[in-house]
Amino acid sequence: MSERVPSDHDSVMSYRATIARSGGTRRPCLRLPDEVTAVEDGDIIRLSLGGELFHARVTADSSSRLLRGAYDNKRLARTPGEGTNRLVEWCEATSRDPGSAVEFDELDAGFCYGLREPGKRTVYSVPSRPNESLANIAEKFTRDE
């Protein structure tokens, strides 16, 4: 069951982040703030965009950590060429181009985050963390594919 939390709640840490260009492409990606320390290269997180929850894989380049996209499930986040990049859709819908500032909200450190336009308040639905033992079993089967 998910918990509803407003972006201005005391439990939410908000960081200024920047939309960047993904490599040599014109696609937008999200450059994570250095202050967000609970995620590492390769982690899969939940990301709330416009009230919907997606999965995103943390990657790193020579500058910092970033999210190149947000997808409908973990499998698509691991193999992004197959699914629709919801981060690109969100950037287009909110007119966020490379260089634009955004608010990156830490809802459950290392697990769930939200993205919103600066100065806009939103209410997030924060999911409960999955049962760790079941998640470990699922991860084992996913790696074996």
PyMOL commands that set and color helices and strands:
alter all, ss='L'
color gray80, all
select helices_A, chain A and resi 74-78+86-93+132-144
alter helices_A, ss='H'
color red, helices_A
select strands_A, chain A and resi 3-6+13-21+28-31+44-49+52-60+65-67+101-108+112-116+123-126
alter strands_A, ss='S'
color yellow, strands_A
deselect
rebuild
show_as cartoon
